[in-house]
Amino acid sequence: MNGWFKNLVIALILAIVFSWFALSNSQVVLVSLLLWKHQMSLSLVILISILIGIILTGMIAAAEQTVLLGKIKELERKLKHDEELLKGEKKEK
């Protein structure tokens, strides 16, 4: 099984579990954030919290991926430079 397919299956299973849990908690709750207060369904609060968590996790993972790709490119440049130096030394001998 490919890595992306395995992750997709896991994500779908988790989405089903989270949705079932959220829908089973449908009572109305008061949500307050600083001066803002609003009544909404607990299932909606749960789903919004999960969505915010997924978005933040994705942003952090994308930032880490960008840093790692930059390191890989730098190491590839160093490797190419070192290979060119070795080829030059072999020609001189």
C-alpha positions in Angstrom: 0.0 0.0 0.0 1.3 3.4 -0.9 2.1 5.9 1.9 -0.4 8.4 0.7 -3.2 5.8 0.2 -2.6 4.5 3.8 -2.8 8.1 5.1 -6.0 8.7 3.2 -7.6 5.6 4.6 -6.6 6.5 8.1 -7.9 10.1 7.6 -11.2 8.8 6.3 -11.6 6.4 9.3 -10.8 9.2 11.7 -13.2 11.6 9.9 -16.0 9.0 10.3 -15.2 8.5 14.0 -15.0 12.2 14.7 -18.2 12.9 12.8 -20.0 10.1 14.7 -18.8 11.4 18.0 -19.7 15.0 17.1 -23.2 14.1 15.9 -23.9 12.1 19.1 -23.3 15.3 21.1 -25.9 17.6 19.6 -26.9 19.6 22.7 -26.5 23.4 22.6 -23.6 24.9 24.5 -22.5 28.5 25.2 -19.2 29.3 23.6 -17.3 32.4 24.9 -14.1 33.8 23.7 -12.9 37.0 25.3 -16.0 39.3 24.9 -17.7 37.2 22.3 -20.4 34.8 23.5 -22.5 32.6 21.2 -24.8 29.5 21.6 -24.2 26.7 19.2 -24.4 23.0 18.9 -21.7 21.0 20.7 -21.2 18.9 17.5 -20.4 22.0 15.5 -17.9 23.2 18.2 -16.2 19.8 18.1 -16.0 19.7 14.3 -14.7 23.3 14.1 -12.1 22.4 16.7 -11.0 19.4 14.8 -10.8 21.4 11.5 -8.7 24.1 13.2 -6.4 21.4 14.5 -6.0 19.9 11.1 -5.3 23.2 9.5 -2.7 24.2 12.1 -1.0 20.8 11.9 -0.9 21.0 8.1 0.7 24.4 8.3 3.3 23.3 10.7 4.0 20.1 8.6 4.3 22.2 5.5 6.8 24.6 7.1 8.9 21.7 8.4 8.8 20.1 4.9 10.0 23.3 3.3 12.9 23.5 5.7 13.8 19.9 5.1 13.6 20.3 1.3 16.0 23.3 1.6 18.4 21.2 3.6 18.2 18.4 1.0 19.0 20.9 -1.9 21.9 22.3 0.0 23.3 18.8 0.7 22.9 17.9 -3.0 24.8 21.0 -4.0 27.6 20.2 -1.6 27.7 16.6 -2.9 27.9 17.7 -6.5 30.7 20.1 -5.6 32.6 17.4 -3.8 32.1 15.0 -6.7 33.5 17.6 -9.1 36.5 18.0 -6.8 37.1 14.3 -6.7 36.9 14.0 -10.5 39.4 16.9 -10.8 41.9 15.1 -8.4 41.6 11.8 -10.3 42.4 13.5 -13.7 45.5 15.2 -12.2 47.0 11.8 -11.1 
